[in-house]
Amino acid sequence: MPQIDYFLSTISPFTYLAGTRLEAIATKHGATVTYKPVDIGAVFARTGGTALKDRHDSRKEYRLQEIARQAAKTGMKINLQPMFWPANAAPSSYAIIAAQAAKAKGAEGDLGGFVQSILRACWAEERDISADEVIRDLLTMAGFEPDLADKGMLLGAETYANNLEEAVSRGVFGSPFYLVDSGQRFWGQDRLDDLDLHLSGKL
């Protein structure tokens, strides 16, 4: 059974635009997915990336055009300048970590759906994903206990820090980033087709 380690930032537009395609690919190939939220600013700083605010204007303009094109291709609604962005990604990341731990213990809930709901809240619904009430609402809608993140805060903080170190040590430099136990790495939502082909033995 293939294993996919999914490194993601909950404030990344390209991670949002991946939609639920990873989960569909995993189901198709009988693969398991481990969600690993990371501090994308720290990843950039540690791997030679440039923070958005420090990029040349031409790069900023191209980024906006590319986001719009990718959204149009997928038919996904997106706000190029969300009201609550950049948000503190830690609370939503902690919540994902807590939900994943709960699933491992047999809890009900749609983990992939929860992850996507956080991204959608930021990029399409004008919601502040750093706010406790938003996190509780999204947990509830995904079938989890609303106070899950509160109870798992210590685990969330420790795992979030560990995820960063793991990401850097394993060659992750952006989001979304998919690592397969075959050793292959795929960066960006536009490489999901390649991930699918790889798992099919065609690439």
RAPEWO-V149400 format. One record per helix or strand of 3 or more residues. SS is the DSSP state (a for helix, b for strand). FROM is the first residue (numbers start at 1). LEN is the number of residues. Records with the same first field share a line. If there is no record, write none. Layout:
SS: FROM-LEN / FROM-LEN
//
This chain:
b: 3-6 / 32-6 / 177-4 / 185-3
a: 13-4 / 21-9 / 40-8 / 52-3 / 57-18 / 90-15 / 111-13 / 132-10 / 148-4 / 153-17 / 189-11
//
